[in-house]
Each structure stands twice: as structure tokens, then as C-alpha cells.
């Protein structure tokens, strides 16, 4: 396949970066990139995206290299796609369709699959007219099995459905997703009831989030050198060195120009970030533009309610393959960041210590006598409190330390909170 992009603002280097990312996306989808074309214009051509002259040059390049697909590095209007196909005589898809295709490959849970299909149908609905001719052509991208990029998920048969049937299907999917969200909220409520602090791992796609989660928890999460290898939120338990329990959640990777359909569809994943006690922002230190990736993640997080007040810990991953000079510059710019390598183990202990320091701690001082008949309460204080001393006396267990507000409330109900006070 051949990639094509239009640079309307910024430098050509930024356009080349975006095209390189598009190439990585195409390879993740299972295709081989043969060449790329980048053009600077004030605006993309309203008719053919590139302009008629450049489009003809693209047609000659496609014929010369034997490509069967062209991918545009932005979202095309239906008329632009059809006009470009008429000139170059092969299938044309855009960046949004490519990302949707990758999500269709990688979604595993029922909710993830439903969200992907809904996003694909939202993308497809305004583009129904004219897709029939395109889909009758040979599927592009040379993907194993002959499906081709842009033809997974709802697929050719659904594209032939009329708008009424697609809208009905979308309504059913939205209803199913709402019901699945209710179940997910119940599980989330159960975790909250246990009052374990929450860490959410965010970052650019393929930044090393899942590898880090495996090292910290032994979770056995899929680790793959591909974009969007993780789509469904993965929640695991972890413990600080002093025994405090917390949950750690892996989330879908971010990417520049993430399709709006998918931002909405995967709101469930992003909601986890908005309810965290700590955001661990993983950045690939070996990438040629880590600062651009950081900005992209911050741009998406800015649209997630609640994240603006949550502490953020930046973690530079893949230190074993990063350029030492570039890494030193990053550390200088972000002095509170932690540098790690999931392969060599470098910085992992420091990361665990830093997470423990940033997690909320119990802050209400207690000096209480818990009757032996309330052993379960002592277990909760061990799990969610900080104990300075514990002695066993005739009337019960004497505990001095700190507890959470929830535990303090439970102790107060039993009349055990006499001289206790919140710590400043």
C-alpha cells in the first residue's frame, strides 16, 4: 500500500512524523507499506484531497510499485474518497477507517466488540452512498485471509444495509453497551467499597504500559510490539512494600487524531482515568518524538472529567534502548519522572516506591481497643490502615495508627473512636 498526507500547518518534519505513525498503524493492521507521498497545501483539495495534478502523480506511483490500497493520513469526505479512487483506480481508505480496523482486530470483550462495531457504523452511516463500488473491488492491504483493511467488523453485508437497518443496529448496540456499563459500574463499586486506592496507567499506544503492568503485578497481560494491543481495561491488584493494597488499571493507548467515534466509544476506559487516585503516564523514551506523545495524551485527558485534579507520575519506559543523550534531556525536563526498563528491571524498585509515596494514605489517628468479637475489623485496619503498634490485652486488641475516613466511620459506629483525631 501507499500512504499519502497533506501538511496544512506546522513543519514538514511534523507531517513526516504523522506519516511514520500511519505506517506503523498500517503494519499493525497487517499490511506492507511500499511508499509514501507528502504534500504541503494551505487546505486539502475539496475534490480529490491532494489536487488533480498530485493525484495523477500518486496514480503513477501506485501503478509503479504495484500497490492495491492508498491510505490518507486524515479523514476523507465520501466525495474525496470516491474522486481519488476514480483517478488512482485502487481502493482508498483514510486514517479513521484504518484505526477502526485495528480496533476491530484487537477487541476481545463483549463490550469492546460492541463499542467497535458502534464506532464503525457511526463512521459508515454518512458514507453509505458510493461504498458499494469500492467494496466490490479486491480488498486492499494484502491482509492474511483476504479480508483487507477497512472490511472487518460490520463488513460488506452490513454496508449493503439501508440507513434504517443500520440505525436500528446502532440503537441495539447502544442499549447493550448501557447494560454492560451497569455491570461494570457494579464491579467498580465493589472495588470502591473495599477502599483500595486506584492507579490508572495511561500513555501513547505501544509505549510499554502492559509490560510495566506485568512487572508490577505479574498480571500476564498481552504484550505485543503493535499499536493498540490493549483495548479493554485490565484491572489487577498490587501491593506497596509496606503491604498496602491498591488496584492498577491498564488502558487503551492514545494516538494523534484519535477518531471522535472511538473517543466516545471507549469512554469507559477513559472513565477509569477520571476516577483514579494516581495517573501513571508511561512514555516511550526511545521514540523519536516523546514530547509530542506526551502532548497528545494530555490533549485527550483534558476531555476526561476529573483528571485535572489527579496527581500524574511520568514514567519514561524502554530505557534499555533509548538514546542516553535524549533520555538525559527528558529527565532534565521532567525531574520528577521515573526512568524504567521492563526488560532489565532498571528503575522498577524506584517506581514502586514513588507510587507508594503518591498514593493517598490513611490520615485519621487512632488509639483504640477493638474487642476480640470484632476480628474482621482488625483485618480491615491491617489492610487499609497504617499500624504503628498492636498489642493483645484482656479486653481486646489495642491498635495505634491511622485509618481512612471510611474505617473511622465504622469504628465510630461501634463507639471505639473516643480520642481519635484527623492528622493535619
C-alpha positions as a Markdown table, in Angstrom:
| # | Residue | x | y | z |
|---|---|---|---|---|
| 1 | Unk | 0.0 | 0.0 | 0.0 |
| 2 | Unk | 1.0 | 3.7 | -0.4 |
| 3 | Unk | 0.5 | 6.4 | 2.2 |
| 4 | Unk | -0.5 | 9.9 | 1.5 |
| 5 | Unk | -0.7 | 13.0 | 3.6 |
| 6 | Unk | -1.3 | 16.8 | 3.3 |
| 7 | Unk | 0.6 | 19.2 | 5.6 |
| 8 | Unk | -1.6 | 22.3 | 6.1 |
| 9 | Unk | 0.3 | 23.8 | 9.1 |
| 10 | Unk | 3.4 | 23.1 | 11.1 |
| 11 | Unk | 6.6 | 21.8 | 9.7 |
| 12 | Unk | 7.1 | 19.1 | 7.1 |
| 13 | Unk | 9.0 | 17.2 | 9.8 |
| 14 | Unk | 5.8 | 17.0 | 11.8 |
| 15 | Unk | 4.0 | 15.7 | 8.7 |
| 16 | Unk | 6.7 | 13.1 | 8.3 |
| 17 | Unk | 6.2 | 12.0 | 11.9 |
| 18 | Unk | 2.5 | 11.6 | 11.3 |
| 19 | Unk | 3.1 | 9.6 | 8.2 |
| 20 | Unk | 5.5 | 7.4 | 10.1 |
| 21 | Unk | 2.9 | 6.8 | 12.7 |
| 22 | Unk | 0.4 | 6.0 | 9.9 |
| 23 | Unk | 2.9 | 3.4 | 8.5 |
| 24 | Unk | 3.1 | 1.8 | 12.0 |
| 25 | Unk | -0.7 | 1.7 | 12.1 |
| 26 | Unk | -0.8 | 0.1 | 8.7 |
| 27 | Unk | 1.7 | -2.6 | 9.7 |
| 28 | Unk | -0.2 | -3.3 | 12.9 |
| 29 | Unk | -3.2 | -3.9 | 10.6 |
| 30 | Unk | -1.2 | -6.5 | 8.8 |
| 31 | Unk | -0.2 | -4.6 | 5.6 |
| 32 | Unk | 3.1 | -3.8 | 3.9 |
| 33 | Unk | 3.9 | -0.2 | 3.2 |
| 34 | Unk | 5.5 | 0.4 | -0.2 |
| 35 | Unk | 5.9 | 4.1 | -0.4 |
| 36 | Unk | 4.5 | 7.5 | 0.9 |
| 37 | Unk | 3.6 | 10.9 | -0.6 |
| 38 | Unk | 3.5 | 14.1 | 1.4 |
| 39 | Unk | 2.2 | 17.4 | 0.0 |
| 40 | Unk | 2.1 | 20.9 | 1.6 |
| 41 | Unk | -1.1 | 22.8 | 0.8 |
| 42 | Unk | -3.0 | 25.6 | 2.5 |
| 43 | Unk | -6.0 | 23.2 | 2.7 |
| 44 | Unk | -6.7 | 19.7 | 1.3 |
| 45 | Unk | -8.3 | 19.9 | -2.1 |
| 46 | Unk | -12.1 | 19.8 | -1.7 |
| 47 | Unk | -12.5 | 17.4 | -4.6 |
| 48 | Unk | -9.5 | 15.0 | -4.6 |
| 49 | Unk | -7.7 | 15.7 | -1.3 |
| 50 | Unk | -4.3 | 16.2 | -3.0 |
| 51 | Unk | -5.3 | 18.2 | -6.0 |
| 52 | Unk | -5.7 | 16.8 | -9.5 |
| 53 | Unk | -2.0 | 17.1 | -10.5 |
| 54 | Unk | -0.6 | 15.4 | -7.4 |
| 55 | Unk | -3.4 | 12.8 | -7.5 |
| 56 | Unk | -2.3 | 11.9 | -11.0 |
| 57 | Unk | 1.3 | 11.5 | -9.8 |
| 58 | Unk | 0.0 | 9.3 | -7.0 |
| 59 | Unk | -1.8 | 7.1 | -9.6 |
| 60 | Unk | 1.5 | 6.7 | -11.5 |
| 61 | Unk | 3.3 | 5.8 | -8.2 |
| 62 | Unk | 0.7 | 3.3 | -7.2 |
| 63 | Unk | 0.9 | 1.6 | -10.6 |
| 64 | Unk | 4.7 | 1.6 | -10.5 |
| 65 | Unk | 5.0 | -0.1 | -7.1 |
| 66 | Unk | 2.0 | -2.4 | -7.6 |
| 67 | Unk | 0.0 | -1.1 | -4.6 |
| 68 | Unk | -3.6 | -2.2 | -4.1 |
| 69 | Unk | -4.5 | 0.4 | -1.5 |
| 70 | Unk | -3.9 | 4.0 | -0.6 |
| 71 | Unk | -4.3 | 5.3 | 2.9 |
| 72 | Unk | -4.8 | 9.0 | 3.6 |
| 73 | Unk | -3.4 | 10.5 | 6.8 |
| 74 | Unk | -6.6 | 12.3 | 7.7 |
| 75 | Unk | -10.4 | 11.7 | 7.5 |
| 76 | Unk | -11.7 | 11.9 | 3.9 |
| 77 | Unk | -15.1 | 13.1 | 2.9 |
| 78 | Unk | -17.0 | 10.5 | 0.9 |
| 79 | Unk | -16.7 | 12.6 | -2.2 |
| 80 | Unk | -13.0 | 13.0 | -1.8 |
| 81 | Unk | -12.5 | 9.2 | -1.4 |
| 82 | Unk | -14.6 | 8.4 | -4.5 |
| 83 | Unk | -12.9 | 11.0 | -6.6 |
| 84 | Unk | -9.4 | 9.8 | -5.6 |
| 85 | Unk | -10.4 | 6.2 | -6.3 |
| 86 | Unk | -11.6 | 7.2 | -9.8 |
| 87 | Unk | -8.1 | 8.7 | -10.5 |
| 88 | Unk | -5.8 | 6.1 | -9.0 |
| 89 | Unk | -8.0 | 3.0 | -9.7 |
| 90 | Unk | -7.4 | 1.3 | -6.3 |
| 91 | Unk | -9.1 | 1.2 | -3.0 |
| 92 | Unk | -8.7 | 4.4 | -0.8 |
| 93 | Unk | -9.3 | 4.4 | 2.9 |
| 94 | Unk | -8.5 | 7.1 | 5.5 |
| 95 | Unk | -6.8 | 7.1 | 8.9 |
| 96 | Unk | -10.0 | 6.8 | 10.8 |
| 97 | Unk | -11.1 | 3.6 | 8.8 |
| 98 | Unk | -7.6 | 2.2 | 9.5 |
| 99 | Unk | -7.8 | 2.8 | 13.2 |
| 100 | Unk | -11.3 | 1.3 | 13.4 |
| 101 | Unk | -10.0 | -1.7 | 11.5 |
| 102 | Unk | -7.2 | -2.2 | 14.1 |
| 103 | Unk | -9.7 | -1.9 | 16.9 |
| 104 | Unk | -11.9 | -4.5 | 15.3 |
| 105 | Unk | -9.0 | -6.9 | 15.2 |
| 106 | Unk | -8.0 | -6.4 | 18.8 |
| 107 | Unk | -11.2 | -6.0 | 20.8 |
| 108 | Unk | -11.7 | -9.1 | 22.9 |
| 109 | Unk | -14.5 | -8.4 | 25.4 |
| 110 | Unk | -18.2 | -8.3 | 24.5 |
| 111 | Unk | -18.3 | -4.6 | 25.5 |
| 112 | Unk | -15.2 | -3.8 | 23.4 |
| 113 | Unk | -16.5 | -5.6 | 20.4 |
| 114 | Unk | -19.9 | -3.8 | 20.7 |
| 115 | Unk | -18.2 | -0.4 | 21.1 |
| 116 | Unk | -16.0 | -1.1 | 18.0 |
| 117 | Unk | -19.0 | -2.1 | 15.9 |
| 118 | Unk | -20.9 | 1.0 | 17.0 |
| 119 | Unk | -18.0 | 3.3 | 16.1 |
| 120 | Unk | -17.7 | 1.6 | 12.7 |
| 121 | Unk | -21.4 | 2.1 | 12.0 |
| 122 | Unk | -21.2 | 5.7 | 13.1 |
| 123 | Unk | -18.3 | 6.2 | 10.6 |
| 124 | Unk | -20.1 | 4.2 | 7.9 |
| 125 | Unk | -23.6 | 5.8 | 8.1 |
| 126 | Unk | -22.8 | 9.1 | 6.3 |
| 127 | Unk | -20.7 | 7.2 | 3.8 |
| 128 | Unk | -23.2 | 4.6 | 2.6 |
| 129 | Unk | -23.5 | 6.2 | -0.8 |
| 130 | Unk | -20.7 | 5.1 | -3.1 |
| 131 | Unk | -19.3 | 2.4 | -0.8 |
| 132 | Unk | -20.8 | -0.4 | -2.9 |
| 133 | Unk | -18.5 | 0.1 | -5.9 |
| 134 | Unk | -15.5 | 0.4 | -3.6 |
| 135 | Unk | -16.3 | -2.8 | -1.6 |
| 136 | Unk | -16.8 | -4.8 | -4.8 |
| 137 | Unk | -13.1 | -4.2 | -5.6 |
| 138 | Unk | -10.4 | -6.5 | -4.4 |
| 139 | Unk | -9.9 | -5.9 | -0.7 |
| 140 | Unk | -6.7 | -3.9 | -0.2 |
| 141 | Unk | -3.8 | -4.2 | 2.2 |
| 142 | Unk | -2.8 | -7.8 | 1.5 |
| 143 | Unk | -4.0 | -9.0 | 4.8 |
| 144 | Unk | -3.9 | -12.7 | 5.5 |
| 145 | Unk | -7.3 | -14.3 | 4.9 |
| 146 | Unk | -8.2 | -11.9 | 2.1 |
| 147 | Unk | -10.3 | -9.5 | 4.2 |
| 148 | Unk | -8.3 | -6.4 | 3.7 |
| 149 | Unk | -8.1 | -3.2 | 5.8 |
| 150 | Unk | -11.4 | -1.4 | 6.1 |
| 151 | Unk | -13.6 | -4.5 | 5.6 |
| 152 | Unk | -13.6 | -6.1 | 9.1 |
| 153 | Unk | -16.2 | -5.7 | 11.7 |
| 154 | Unk | -19.6 | -4.8 | 10.2 |
| 155 | Unk | -18.3 | -6.0 | 6.9 |
| 156 | Unk | -19.6 | -5.9 | 3.4 |
| 157 | Unk | -23.0 | -7.3 | 4.1 |
| 158 | Unk | -23.8 | -4.6 | 6.7 |
| 159 | Unk | -22.6 | -1.9 | 4.3 |
| 160 | Unk | -25.3 | -3.0 | 1.9 |
| 161 | Unk | -28.0 | -2.5 | 4.5 |
| 162 | Unk | -30.0 | 0.7 | 4.3 |
| 163 | Unk | -29.8 | 3.6 | 6.8 |
| 164 | Unk | -32.8 | 2.4 | 8.7 |
| 165 | Unk | -31.4 | -1.0 | 9.4 |
| 166 | Unk | -28.0 | 0.5 | 10.4 |
| 167 | Unk | -29.7 | 3.0 | 12.8 |
| 168 | Unk | -31.7 | 0.1 | 14.3 |
| 169 | Unk | -28.5 | -1.8 | 14.8 |
| 170 | Unk | -26.8 | 1.2 | 16.4 |
| 171 | Unk | -29.7 | 1.6 | 18.8 |
| 172 | Unk | -29.4 | -2.0 | 19.8 |
| 173 | Unk | -25.7 | -1.7 | 20.4 |
| 174 | Unk | -26.1 | 1.5 | 22.5 |
| 175 | Unk | -28.7 | -0.3 | 24.6 |
| 176 | Unk | -26.4 | -3.3 | 25.1 |
| 177 | Unk | -23.4 | -1.1 | 26.0 |
| 178 | Unk | -25.5 | 0.7 | 28.6 |
| 179 | Unk | -26.4 | -2.6 | 30.1 |
| 180 | Unk | -22.8 | -3.7 | 30.1 |
| 181 | Unk | -21.8 | -0.4 | 31.7 |
| 182 | Unk | -24.2 | -1.1 | 34.5 |
| 183 | Unk | -22.5 | -4.4 | 35.2 |
| 184 | Unk | -19.1 | -2.6 | 35.0 |
| 185 | Unk | -20.2 | 0.0 | 37.4 |
| 186 | Unk | -21.3 | -2.7 | 39.9 |
| 187 | Unk | -17.8 | -4.2 | 39.8 |
| 188 | Unk | -16.3 | -0.7 | 40.1 |
| 189 | Unk | -18.5 | 0.0 | 43.1 |
| 190 | Unk | -17.3 | -3.3 | 44.7 |
| 191 | Unk | -13.7 | -2.1 | 44.3 |
| 192 | Unk | -14.6 | 1.3 | 45.8 |
| 193 | Unk | -16.3 | -0.4 | 48.7 |
| 194 | Unk | -13.0 | -2.1 | 49.6 |
| 195 | Unk | -11.5 | 1.4 | 49.5 |
| 196 | Unk | -8.3 | 0.3 | 47.8 |
| 197 | Unk | -6.5 | 3.3 | 46.2 |
| 198 | Unk | -6.6 | 3.2 | 42.4 |
| 199 | Unk | -3.7 | 3.7 | 39.9 |
| 200 | Unk | -4.5 | 4.1 | 36.2 |
| 201 | Unk | -1.8 | 3.6 | 33.6 |
| 202 | Unk | -2.1 | 5.9 | 30.6 |
| 203 | Unk | 0.1 | 6.7 | 27.7 |
| 204 | Unk | 0.6 | 6.6 | 24.0 |
| 205 | Unk | -0.1 | 3.4 | 22.2 |
| 206 | Unk | 2.9 | 0.9 | 22.3 |
| 207 | Unk | 4.6 | 3.0 | 25.0 |
| 208 | Unk | 5.1 | -0.1 | 27.2 |
| 209 | Unk | 2.1 | 0.2 | 29.5 |
| 210 | Unk | 1.2 | -3.5 | 29.5 |
| 211 | Unk | 4.9 | -4.6 | 30.1 |
| 212 | Unk | 5.0 | -2.3 | 33.1 |
| 213 | Unk | 1.8 | -3.7 | 34.4 |
| 214 | Unk | 3.1 | -7.2 | 34.1 |
| 215 | Unk | 6.3 | -6.3 | 36.0 |
| 216 | Unk | 4.4 | -4.6 | 38.8 |
| 217 | Unk | 1.7 | -7.2 | 39.3 |
| 218 | Unk | 2.6 | -10.3 | 37.4 |
| 219 | Unk | -0.7 | -9.9 | 35.6 |
| 220 | Unk | 0.3 | -11.8 | 32.4 |
| 221 | Unk | -1.3 | -9.1 | 30.2 |
| 222 | Unk | -0.8 | -9.4 | 26.5 |
| 223 | Unk | 2.5 | -7.7 | 25.5 |
| 224 | Unk | 2.9 | -7.2 | 21.7 |
| 225 | Unk | 5.0 | -4.8 | 19.7 |
| 226 | Unk | 2.0 | -3.4 | 17.9 |
| 227 | Unk | -0.2 | -0.4 | 18.2 |
| 228 | Unk | -3.5 | -0.8 | 20.2 |
| 229 | Unk | -2.5 | -4.3 | 21.5 |
| 230 | Unk | -4.6 | -3.5 | 24.6 |
| 231 | Unk | -8.1 | -2.2 | 24.2 |
| 232 | Unk | -10.2 | -3.4 | 27.1 |
| 233 | Unk | -9.3 | -2.1 | 30.6 |
| 234 | Unk | -7.3 | -4.6 | 32.6 |
| 235 | Unk | -7.6 | -4.2 | 36.4 |
| 236 | Unk | -5.2 | -6.0 | 38.7 |
| 237 | Unk | -4.3 | -5.9 | 42.4 |
| 238 | Unk | -0.9 | -4.8 | 43.6 |
| 239 | Unk | 0.7 | -4.0 | 47.0 |
| 240 | Unk | 3.2 | -1.4 | 48.2 |
| 241 | Unk | 6.3 | -2.6 | 50.0 |
| 242 | Unk | 4.6 | -1.8 | 53.4 |
| 243 | Unk | 1.6 | -4.0 | 52.5 |
| 244 | Unk | -1.0 | -1.5 | 51.4 |
| 245 | Unk | -3.2 | -2.8 | 48.6 |
| 246 | Unk | -4.1 | -0.8 | 45.5 |
| 247 | Unk | -5.6 | -1.5 | 42.1 |
| 248 | Unk | -3.7 | -0.8 | 38.9 |
| 249 | Unk | -5.5 | -0.5 | 35.6 |
| 250 | Unk | -4.1 | -0.6 | 32.0 |
| 251 | Unk | -5.9 | 1.5 | 29.5 |
| 252 | Unk | -6.2 | 1.8 | 25.7 |
| 253 | Unk | -3.2 | 3.6 | 24.1 |
| 254 | Unk | -3.6 | 7.1 | 22.8 |
| 255 | Unk | -2.8 | 8.3 | 19.4 |
| 256 | Unk | -2.7 | 11.5 | 17.4 |
| 257 | Unk | -6.1 | 12.4 | 15.8 |
| 258 | Unk | -7.9 | 9.6 | 17.5 |
| 259 | Unk | -11.3 | 9.3 | 15.7 |
| 260 | Unk | -14.0 | 11.0 | 17.6 |
| 261 | Unk | -16.2 | 7.9 | 17.3 |
| 262 | Unk | -13.6 | 6.0 | 19.3 |
| 263 | Unk | -13.1 | 8.6 | 21.9 |
| 264 | Unk | -16.8 | 8.3 | 22.7 |
| 265 | Unk | -16.9 | 4.5 | 22.2 |
| 266 | Unk | -14.1 | 4.0 | 24.7 |
| 267 | Unk | -15.2 | 6.5 | 27.2 |
| 268 | Unk | -15.5 | 3.5 | 29.6 |
| 269 | Unk | -11.7 | 3.1 | 29.5 |
| 270 | Unk | -11.1 | 6.8 | 29.9 |
| 271 | Unk | -13.6 | 7.0 | 32.8 |
| 272 | Unk | -11.2 | 4.8 | 34.8 |
| 273 | Unk | -8.6 | 7.6 | 34.5 |
| 274 | Unk | -11.0 | 10.2 | 35.8 |
| 275 | Unk | -11.6 | 8.2 | 39.0 |
| 276 | Unk | -8.0 | 7.3 | 39.8 |
| 277 | Unk | -6.0 | 8.4 | 42.8 |
| 278 | Unk | -2.9 | 8.5 | 40.7 |
| 279 | Unk | -2.2 | 8.6 | 36.9 |
| 280 | Unk | 1.0 | 6.8 | 35.8 |
| 281 | Unk | 1.8 | 8.3 | 32.4 |
| 282 | Unk | 4.1 | 5.9 | 30.5 |
| 283 | Unk | 6.2 | 7.5 | 27.8 |
| 284 | Unk | 8.4 | 5.6 | 25.3 |
| 285 | Unk | 11.8 | 7.2 | 25.9 |
| 286 | Unk | 13.2 | 5.5 | 22.7 |
| 287 | Unk | 10.6 | 7.2 | 20.5 |
| 288 | Unk | 11.8 | 10.0 | 18.2 |
| 289 | Unk | 9.1 | 12.4 | 19.5 |
| 290 | Unk | 8.3 | 11.6 | 23.1 |
| 291 | Unk | 7.2 | 15.2 | 23.8 |
| 292 | Unk | 4.7 | 15.1 | 21.0 |
| 293 | Unk | 3.3 | 11.9 | 22.5 |
| 294 | Unk | 3.1 | 13.5 | 26.0 |
| 295 | Unk | 1.1 | 16.4 | 24.5 |
| 296 | Unk | -1.2 | 14.1 | 22.6 |
| 297 | Unk | -2.0 | 12.2 | 25.8 |
| 298 | Unk | -2.6 | 15.4 | 27.7 |
| 299 | Unk | -4.9 | 16.7 | 25.0 |
| 300 | Unk | -7.1 | 13.6 | 25.3 |
| 301 | Unk | -7.1 | 13.6 | 29.1 |
| 302 | Unk | -8.2 | 17.2 | 29.1 |
| 303 | Unk | -11.6 | 16.0 | 27.8 |
| 304 | Unk | -11.9 | 13.4 | 30.6 |
| 305 | Unk | -13.7 | 15.0 | 33.6 |
| 306 | Unk | -11.8 | 14.7 | 36.9 |
| 307 | Unk | -8.3 | 14.1 | 35.6 |
| 308 | Unk | -7.2 | 17.7 | 36.0 |
| 309 | Unk | -7.0 | 17.3 | 39.8 |
| 310 | Unk | -5.3 | 13.8 | 39.9 |
| 311 | Unk | -1.6 | 13.6 | 40.5 |
| 312 | Unk | 0.4 | 12.4 | 37.5 |
| 313 | Unk | 3.6 | 10.4 | 37.6 |
| 314 | Unk | 5.5 | 10.4 | 34.3 |
| 315 | Unk | 7.4 | 7.2 | 33.6 |
| 316 | Unk | 10.0 | 7.0 | 30.8 |
| 317 | Unk | 10.0 | 3.4 | 29.6 |
| 318 | Unk | 12.3 | 1.4 | 27.4 |
| 319 | Unk | 15.4 | 2.9 | 29.0 |
| 320 | Unk | 17.4 | 0.0 | 27.8 |
| 321 | Unk | 17.0 | 1.0 | 24.1 |
| 322 | Unk | 16.7 | 4.8 | 24.5 |
| 323 | Unk | 19.5 | 7.1 | 23.4 |
| 324 | Unk | 21.3 | 8.2 | 26.6 |
| 325 | Unk | 21.6 | 11.8 | 25.5 |
| 326 | Unk | 17.9 | 12.1 | 24.6 |
| 327 | Unk | 17.0 | 10.3 | 27.8 |
| 328 | Unk | 19.1 | 12.7 | 29.9 |
| 329 | Unk | 17.3 | 15.7 | 28.2 |
| 330 | Unk | 13.9 | 14.2 | 29.1 |
| 331 | Unk | 14.9 | 13.6 | 32.7 |
| 332 | Unk | 16.2 | 17.2 | 32.9 |
| 333 | Unk | 12.8 | 18.5 | 31.5 |
| 334 | Unk | 10.8 | 16.3 | 33.8 |
| 335 | Unk | 12.9 | 16.0 | 37.0 |
| 336 | Unk | 10.1 | 14.2 | 39.0 |
| 337 | Unk | 9.8 | 11.4 | 36.4 |
| 338 | Unk | 11.0 | 7.9 | 36.9 |
| 339 | Unk | 13.1 | 6.1 | 34.3 |
| 340 | Unk | 12.5 | 2.3 | 33.9 |
| 341 | Unk | 13.1 | -0.7 | 31.7 |
| 342 | Unk | 10.7 | -3.6 | 32.0 |
| 343 | Unk | 13.3 | -5.8 | 30.2 |
| 344 | Unk | 16.3 | -5.1 | 32.5 |
| 345 | Unk | 14.4 | -4.1 | 35.7 |
| 346 | Unk | 16.1 | -0.8 | 35.8 |
| 347 | Unk | 14.1 | 1.7 | 37.9 |
| 348 | Unk | 11.3 | -0.7 | 38.8 |
| 349 | Unk | 12.0 | -0.5 | 42.6 |
| 350 | Unk | 12.1 | 3.3 | 42.4 |
| 351 | Unk | 8.8 | 3.2 | 40.6 |
| 352 | Unk | 7.2 | 1.1 | 43.2 |
| 353 | Unk | 8.5 | 3.4 | 46.0 |
| 354 | Unk | 7.3 | 6.5 | 44.1 |
| 355 | Unk | 3.8 | 5.0 | 43.6 |
| 356 | Unk | 3.6 | 4.2 | 47.3 |
| 357 | Unk | 4.6 | 7.8 | 48.2 |
| 358 | Unk | 2.0 | 9.3 | 45.9 |
| 359 | Unk | -0.9 | 7.1 | 46.8 |
| 360 | Unk | -3.4 | 8.5 | 49.4 |
| 361 | Unk | -2.6 | 7.3 | 52.9 |
| 362 | Unk | -4.9 | 6.9 | 55.9 |
| 363 | Unk | -4.8 | 10.2 | 57.8 |
| 364 | Unk | -7.0 | 9.8 | 60.9 |
| 365 | Unk | -5.0 | 9.0 | 64.0 |
| 366 | Unk | -6.5 | 6.3 | 66.2 |
| 367 | Unk | -5.6 | 4.8 | 69.6 |
| 368 | Unk | -8.4 | 2.2 | 70.1 |
| 369 | Unk | -9.3 | -1.1 | 71.8 |
| 370 | Unk | -11.1 | -3.4 | 69.4 |
| 371 | Unk | -13.0 | -6.2 | 71.2 |
| 372 | Unk | -12.0 | -9.7 | 70.1 |
| 373 | Unk | -15.5 | -10.2 | 68.8 |
| 374 | Unk | -14.7 | -7.7 | 66.0 |
| 375 | Unk | -11.7 | -9.6 | 64.5 |
| 376 | Unk | -12.9 | -8.7 | 60.9 |
| 377 | Unk | -12.5 | -5.0 | 61.8 |
| 378 | Unk | -8.9 | -5.6 | 62.9 |
| 379 | Unk | -8.2 | -7.3 | 59.5 |
| 380 | Unk | -9.6 | -4.2 | 57.7 |
| 381 | Unk | -7.4 | -1.9 | 59.7 |
| 382 | Unk | -4.4 | -4.1 | 58.7 |
| 383 | Unk | -5.5 | -4.0 | 55.0 |
| 384 | Unk | -6.4 | -0.3 | 54.7 |
| 385 | Unk | -4.8 | 1.4 | 57.6 |
| 386 | Unk | -1.3 | 2.2 | 58.9 |
| 387 | Unk | -0.5 | 0.5 | 62.2 |
| 388 | Unk | 2.2 | 1.8 | 64.4 |
| 389 | Unk | 1.7 | -0.7 | 67.3 |
| 390 | Unk | -0.6 | -3.6 | 68.0 |
| 391 | Unk | -0.9 | -5.3 | 71.4 |
| 392 | Unk | -3.2 | -8.0 | 72.7 |
| 393 | Unk | -4.8 | -7.2 | 76.0 |
| 394 | Unk | -7.5 | -8.8 | 78.1 |
| 395 | Unk | -10.4 | -6.8 | 76.7 |
| 396 | Unk | -9.3 | -6.8 | 73.0 |
| 397 | Unk | -6.6 | -5.7 | 70.5 |
| 398 | Unk | -5.0 | -2.3 | 71.2 |
| 399 | Unk | -4.1 | -0.5 | 68.0 |
| 400 | Unk | -2.3 | 2.8 | 67.5 |
| 401 | Unk | -2.0 | 4.1 | 64.0 |
| 402 | Unk | -4.0 | 5.8 | 61.2 |
| 403 | Unk | -7.2 | 4.8 | 59.3 |
| 404 | Unk | -9.2 | 6.0 | 56.4 |
| 405 | Unk | -12.4 | 8.1 | 56.8 |
| 406 | Unk | -14.5 | 5.1 | 55.9 |
| 407 | Unk | -12.8 | 2.9 | 58.6 |
| 408 | Unk | -13.1 | 5.7 | 61.1 |
| 409 | Unk | -16.8 | 5.8 | 60.5 |
| 410 | Unk | -17.1 | 2.1 | 61.1 |
| 411 | Unk | -15.2 | 2.4 | 64.3 |
| 412 | Unk | -17.3 | 5.4 | 65.4 |
| 413 | Unk | -20.5 | 3.4 | 64.9 |
| 414 | Unk | -19.1 | 0.9 | 67.4 |
| 415 | Unk | -18.2 | 3.7 | 69.9 |
| 416 | Unk | -14.4 | 3.0 | 69.5 |
| 417 | Unk | -13.3 | 6.4 | 68.3 |
| 418 | Unk | -13.0 | 8.3 | 71.6 |
| 419 | Unk | -9.8 | 10.2 | 71.4 |
| 420 | Unk | -9.1 | 9.8 | 67.7 |
| 421 | Unk | -8.4 | 12.8 | 65.5 |
| 422 | Unk | -7.7 | 13.6 | 61.9 |
| 423 | Unk | -4.0 | 14.3 | 61.1 |
| 424 | Unk | -3.3 | 17.6 | 59.5 |
